[in-house]
Structures are given as C-alpha cells and as structure tokens.
Amino acid sequence: MAQLTHAEQIEQSYDLAMMALADYLTHERDAVATVDALIRILDCDALRDAITEVLVDSRVHPRPKANIPTG
C-alpha cells in the first residue's frame, strides 16, 4: 500500500469523520456509535503525527503574508 503524505492522512481522516456524521444524520448509525467512530478516527497515531508534522513545518517554513494595505 502506498504511503500517504501528511496532508493526505489529514484529508482522509476528515473524510472518514464526515462519513461518520453523514451516517448519523441519515439514521444509519446512532449517536453512541457515531461518537465511538469519531474517537477512533481522532485517536490514531498516524493522524496525530501528520498534524504535528504539518504544524511544525508551517512554523519552520511560514507562508509569506499577503500584501494587504492597511487603512
């Protein structure tokens, strides 16, 4: 299986969370099962590592600020 980039891991987790919420809204899953699914998604070492790496990278290599005139 191909290794996902950090951004892809975060995006995949987001997609899984949205699917879990959609299942709840369409009554395919109850509230307890939905919360359990969301916790499983968030309690993933790979997701935490990906978020940490993205945050560290953005701190080390910040994006240039937009040239927005003030006043």
Protein Blocks (a to p, Z undefined) as FASTA:
>chain_A
ZZddfklmmmmmmmmmmmmmmmmmnopacfklmmmmmmmmmmpfklmmmmmmmmmmmmmm
ccddddddeZZ
